[in-house]
Amino acid sequence: MSAINLGEFEQLILLTMLRLGPEAYGAAIQAEIETTAERTVSISAVYTTLDRLEAKGLVRSHVGDPTPQRGGKRKKYYVIAPAGTRALRDAYELLKRMTKGIEGLLEKAR
């Protein structure tokens, strides 16, 4: 099986889902990225990416129960599928290999 190449934003979404666990839904993912990555993202970009990741088989979604806080609306929750975990692990391992030994070079480039 060949490795799935993840884009930067796909990696951010998957990393955020890993942080949030079973409570991962669109608005929570957006808020966590904005807080942790200090990067402004639109909710539509989050949902577009989640749809793409789901189409690739890297995440799965399910609809939760209606809540009074949302006026009876249901939240759509997302979980990382095993293929998504593998793709994220592969991307992480690649980044570690590519950055090994460059700390000094980055310091010099400041």
Beta strands, then each sheet from edge to edge (+ up, - down):
strand 1: 59-66
strand 2: 74-80
sheet 1: 1+ 2-
end
